[in-house]
Amino acid sequence: MCNDYGNRIPYSAYVEAFSEIRIPLKFPTAAPNLEPRDDIWPTETAPVLRRREDGVELAQLRWGFAPGRPKAPPVINFRSEGRRFPKGRCLVPASHFFEFTGKRSPKSKWKFTKAGEDWFCFAGLWRPANGDVPEAFTLLTTAPGPDVAPIHNRQMVVLERRDWPAWLDLTRPEAELLRPLPAGSLQVEQVR
């Protein structure tokens, strides 16, 4: 399951994309400083896009919900099938993601990018801070599509750009959005 992805998206790309789908992009004060990152790991802070009353806000949140039991790892991936998500929806922007195969270290590392696009968004969920637990997000998963199935038995939900508003606004049922992409949607490259 995905525990490593990258985000090399400049601020101007967010502004352009959300302008095209006619959703205002909001920032609390000024445009954020977004450093390009090839690897984002669980418990690190990363950008997410979430709905606010007057547009979409870009926020920096921790990757991984607090575990439900002591000494358990954070919840970085969350199974989507048969579930409803009436609140806490967000988009998690990424340039690429990785999956790993093999039993021994170093495992083979596979890089996935969206065919024909510089970046994309995962379907995610976010939770507000609660006591000592900071705001956080998790990535939703589904059965693997044909591009991922040869490498892994699950995959992150990668949303088509036209579906971003529907995911944020709850205007379409989850089952229509939380599904694998058709064959050829993701380019796959072995990088190790």
C-alpha positions as CSV (number, residue, x, y, z in Angstrom):
1,M,0.0,0.0,0.0
2,C,1.2,3.5,-0.7
3,N,3.5,4.8,2.0
4,D,5.5,7.1,-0.2
5,Y,4.5,9.8,-2.8
6,G,5.9,13.0,-4.1
7,N,4.7,16.5,-4.7
8,R,6.7,18.7,-7.1
9,I,3.7,21.0,-7.8
10,P,4.4,24.8,-8.0
11,Y,1.9,27.2,-6.5
12,S,1.0,28.5,-10.0
13,A,-0.2,25.1,-11.1
14,Y,-2.7,25.0,-8.2
15,V,-4.0,28.4,-9.1
16,E,-4.3,27.5,-12.8
17,A,-6.0,24.2,-12.2
18,F,-8.6,25.5,-9.8
19,S,-9.3,28.5,-12.0
20,E,-10.0,26.1,-14.9
21,I,-12.6,24.2,-12.8
22,R,-14.0,27.5,-11.5
23,I,-13.4,27.0,-7.8
24,P,-11.6,29.8,-6.0
25,L,-8.4,28.8,-4.2
26,K,-8.0,30.5,-0.8
27,F,-5.0,31.0,1.4
28,P,-5.1,32.2,5.0
29,T,-2.6,35.0,4.4
30,A,-0.2,34.8,1.5
31,A,0.8,32.1,-1.0
32,P,2.6,29.3,0.8
33,N,6.2,28.3,0.3
34,L,5.8,24.8,-1.4
35,E,9.2,23.1,-1.7
36,P,9.3,20.3,-4.3
37,R,9.5,16.9,-2.6
38,D,10.3,13.6,-4.3
39,D,9.3,11.6,-1.2
40,I,6.6,12.3,1.4
41,W,6.4,9.6,4.1
42,P,3.8,8.9,6.8
43,T,3.7,11.3,9.7
44,E,5.2,14.1,7.6
45,T,3.4,17.3,6.7
46,A,2.1,17.7,3.2
47,P,-0.4,19.9,1.3
48,V,-4.1,19.0,1.1
49,L,-6.9,20.9,-0.6
50,R,-10.2,21.1,1.4
51,R,-13.5,22.8,0.9
52,R,-14.3,26.0,2.7
53,E,-17.4,28.2,2.4
54,D,-15.9,30.6,-0.1
55,G,-13.6,28.2,-2.1
56,V,-10.9,25.7,-1.6
57,E,-8.1,26.1,1.0
58,L,-4.6,24.7,0.6
59,A,-3.5,23.5,4.1
60,Q,-0.4,21.7,5.4
61,L,-1.5,18.6,7.4
62,R,0.1,15.5,8.9
63,W,-0.2,12.3,6.9
64,G,-1.8,9.7,9.1
65,F,-4.8,9.6,11.4
66,A,-4.0,8.8,15.1
67,P,-4.3,5.1,15.6
68,G,-7.3,3.6,17.4
69,R,-5.2,1.6,19.8
70,P,-1.9,2.2,21.7
71,K,1.4,1.4,19.9
72,A,-0.4,1.0,16.6
73,P,0.9,2.8,13.5
74,P,-0.9,5.9,12.1
75,V,-3.8,5.2,9.7
76,I,-2.2,6.4,6.4
77,N,-4.5,4.4,4.0
78,F,-8.3,3.8,4.4
79,R,-10.4,1.3,2.5
80,S,-13.2,3.0,0.5
81,E,-15.4,0.2,-0.7
82,G,-19.0,0.3,0.6
83,R,-18.4,3.3,2.7
84,R,-19.9,6.8,2.8
85,F,-17.8,9.9,3.5
86,P,-20.3,12.8,4.1
87,K,-17.6,15.0,5.8
88,G,-13.9,15.5,5.9
89,R,-13.3,15.1,2.2
90,C,-10.1,16.5,0.8
91,L,-7.8,16.3,-2.3
92,V,-4.2,15.3,-1.8
93,P,-2.1,16.6,-4.6
94,A,0.8,14.5,-5.9
95,S,3.2,14.3,-8.8
96,H,3.8,10.6,-8.4
97,F,3.5,7.7,-6.0
98,F,5.5,4.6,-5.3
99,E,4.7,0.9,-4.7
100,F,7.3,-1.7,-3.6
101,T,7.6,-5.4,-4.5
102,G,9.8,-8.2,-3.1
103,K,10.3,-9.8,0.2
104,R,13.9,-8.7,0.9
105,S,15.5,-5.3,1.2
106,P,16.2,-3.5,-1.0
107,K,12.7,-4.1,-2.5
108,S,11.9,-3.2,-6.1
109,K,10.5,0.4,-6.3
110,W,7.8,1.3,-8.8
111,K,6.9,4.9,-9.7
112,F,3.4,5.8,-10.9
113,T,2.6,9.0,-12.7
114,K,-0.7,10.2,-14.4
115,A,-0.5,9.8,-18.1
116,G,-0.6,13.1,-19.9
117,E,-0.6,15.2,-16.7
118,D,2.1,16.7,-14.5
119,W,0.1,16.1,-11.3
120,F,-3.1,14.7,-10.0
121,C,-5.0,14.4,-6.7
122,F,-5.8,11.4,-4.5
123,A,-9.1,11.2,-2.8
124,G,-8.5,11.8,0.9
125,L,-10.1,12.5,4.2
126,W,-9.0,15.0,6.8
127,R,-9.7,15.3,10.6
128,P,-9.5,18.4,12.7
129,A,-7.1,18.7,15.7
130,N,-8.2,16.9,18.8
131,G,-6.3,17.7,22.0
132,D,-2.7,16.8,21.4
133,V,-3.5,15.2,18.1
134,P,-2.9,17.7,15.2
135,E,-5.0,18.0,12.0
136,A,-4.3,15.0,9.8
137,F,-5.2,13.3,6.5
138,T,-5.4,9.8,5.1
139,L,-5.5,8.5,1.6
140,L,-8.5,6.4,0.3
141,T,-7.8,3.0,-1.4
142,T,-9.7,0.8,-3.8
143,A,-9.2,-2.4,-5.7
144,P,-6.3,-2.1,-8.1
145,G,-6.9,-1.0,-11.7
146,P,-5.1,-2.7,-14.6
147,D,-2.0,-0.4,-14.3
148,V,-1.4,-1.2,-10.6
149,A,-2.7,-4.8,-10.4
150,P,0.6,-6.5,-11.6
151,I,2.4,-4.8,-8.8
152,H,0.0,-4.4,-5.8
153,N,-3.4,-5.8,-4.7
154,R,-4.7,-2.3,-3.6
155,Q,-4.3,1.2,-5.0
156,M,-4.8,4.8,-4.0
157,V,-7.9,6.4,-5.4
158,V,-6.6,8.8,-8.1
159,L,-9.4,11.2,-9.1
160,E,-9.8,12.6,-12.6
161,R,-9.5,16.4,-12.6
162,R,-13.1,16.8,-13.7
163,D,-14.2,14.9,-10.6
164,W,-12.4,17.1,-8.1
165,P,-15.4,19.4,-7.5
166,A,-17.8,16.5,-7.1
167,W,-15.5,14.9,-4.4
168,L,-15.2,18.1,-2.4
169,D,-18.8,19.2,-2.8
170,L,-20.5,15.8,-2.1
171,T,-22.5,16.1,-5.4
172,R,-22.0,12.5,-6.6
173,P,-22.1,9.2,-4.8
174,E,-18.9,7.8,-3.5
175,A,-19.1,4.7,-5.6
176,E,-19.0,6.8,-8.8
177,L,-15.8,8.5,-7.7
178,L,-13.8,6.0,-5.6
179,R,-12.8,3.5,-8.2
180,P,-9.6,2.6,-10.1
181,L,-8.7,4.4,-13.3
182,P,-9.0,2.6,-16.7
183,A,-5.9,0.9,-18.3
184,G,-3.3,3.3,-19.6
185,S,-4.2,6.1,-17.1
186,L,-1.1,5.6,-15.1
187,Q,2.5,5.3,-16.4
188,V,4.6,2.8,-14.5
189,E,8.4,2.9,-14.2
190,Q,10.7,0.7,-12.1
191,V,13.1,3.0,-10.4
192,R,15.0,0.5,-8.2
